[in-house]
Structures are given as C-alpha cells and as structure tokens.
Amino acid sequence: MKFREDMRIVGEDYGVTIPVISIDGRLGDSLLGEGRCLKSIQEQIDKKMKPVVFPIPGKKISMGVYFKKEPVNANNIVAKIEGSHPELKKEVVVVGAHYDHVGRDNRGQVYPGADDNASGTAAVLELARAFRDLEEKPKRSLLFILFTAEEKGLLGARYYVDNPIFPLEKTLAMINLDMIGRNDVDQFSLLGRYQYPELYKIIEAANRGSVNMEINFSVEQFVRNSDHMPFMRKNIPVMFFNTGGHEQLHRPGDTARRVLPEKMEKISRLVFLSLYRAANLPPGARLDNPGQEKSH
Ligand SMILES: [Zn+2]
C-alpha cells in the first residue's frame, strides 16, 4: 500500500493526525482477489482463533483523506433577569442547557434529541418565563443560557466563559440541565456535591421542602461531558442535573414520546427554588469549595 504523492492529509486545522478510511465488504472482497471473501476468512479465523495471512499479488492501492472546512455560524441564546438589589444585582447565577443535537446521519435519518437536550432547553425556557413573571425579583441577577454546539465539544459554553456577560468573579454559580426527561423512578442524578458542598446544600434544602426527589450521584463519571465543565475549569461552582443514560442516547429513538413531562416539571421546580435561594443569599456569600484554589 502506498500513498500517491498528490494525496495529502489535510487535517491540521481539526487536530486530526490519524487518517481513518472505511470501505464496504464488496470492495474488500474485490481487493482479496478471485475465490476469496472476507466472510469465509473471518469464519476460518473464528474457528481456529489464528490469523489468516496471505499475499495479495497484483494490486495497487492509493488512499487519500481530505477535510473540507465549512465554517458555520451558531449562537448561544441568552436572557437576563436583573436582580432587585442595587449592589447584589452586579452578581449573577447562571442556568444553562445546550440546544443543539447531532442532526442527521448520512442516510438522512433525523436524530430528534428529545431528552438530549430538548428536555433541558424547555426547562430553561420555562424557568426564564417563571422568573420574568415573578413580581419581586431575586436580589442577584439571573442569566438563562441556551448553549450551542455542545455536541461538537462544548463550544458554546467554552465561548461563554471566555466572553462572559458578567465578570466570572461575579458569577456565584452555574446550573447545567442536560437530559432531564427520562427514568420513571422518582430520582435524578446530580454532579457537583463533592466539589461544591455549599451549592449542594442549597439544592438539597430546596428539594427537601418541595419536590422531595431522591438524589443520586452516579454521574460523577460524566464530569467532562457537558456544558458545566468549562465553568468548572474557571472555578465557578456548578451543579449538573441529569436523569441518566439510556439506549436511545444519540440514536433516532430519542423521541418526545419517551420523555416524561412530570419528571421535567419536578426538576424544573427544584431548579427554580435553588436558583431563587442562591440569588438571594446574603452579601458576600460564596459557593466555592473552600478547599479549592481560586484563580480566574
Ligand atoms: Zn447532551
């Protein structure tokens, strides 16, 4: 196998260094030559558990990988509710959810992403509406952010923390809602208790007095996997609400009819109360983990 001189790997812009090429079985068979096929070779290997090795004479293969760069514009969508306290309104509590999903596959099949993450998006919209209708606003300001391009690598959230609307040192906490519509047990998963015990106390207290759901902590392994991460990296206390993985994740089956509206409503109520409590904490309150170094 040999690369032709005019074939280049143009991947630097994407951080891609290893070219990956896939071929289908028919092309594979035709490369093997007369009388051989992949299936029978696979069967031989499976039977004897030994590699099957042979030369393929008279074939010459060229491969090329090209990346075509097509920039797209995408926006975070942000709404602000200004705090009611003349000084504390300069501080902010953020609640966010990503509103992108993975689009279509190469056969044109749409991946609806109802749980991931229309569920979180709908909750953020409803939270914004509820705070808008509140006659007496909380003391601190609130930001409602629908992040773009989470599935492409948390791009919207990363952009926000590099270009924040309120200074990061005035950002008291961030709550991330990603996949909150599934799992018919009366519980949800929460990430951040160990990292941010002060923020956790607020959520725990809000839960106890209201929706009384069971809180489970099985999502610590997903610490890198959603929009809270860029905030965490900037030492902003975060909590990540989630109702757990499922077989339809990133598949065409993640449809609206599988989402549980009552579940979303309960979590949204709890997040509302948590935001309200956090935004009304006394002046000087911090929700950082006291054991963590502060550096913005
Ligand atoms: Zn997601």
Residues whose N, C-alpha, C, O or C-beta is under 5 A from the ligand:
A	BS01	ZN	D116 N117 D178
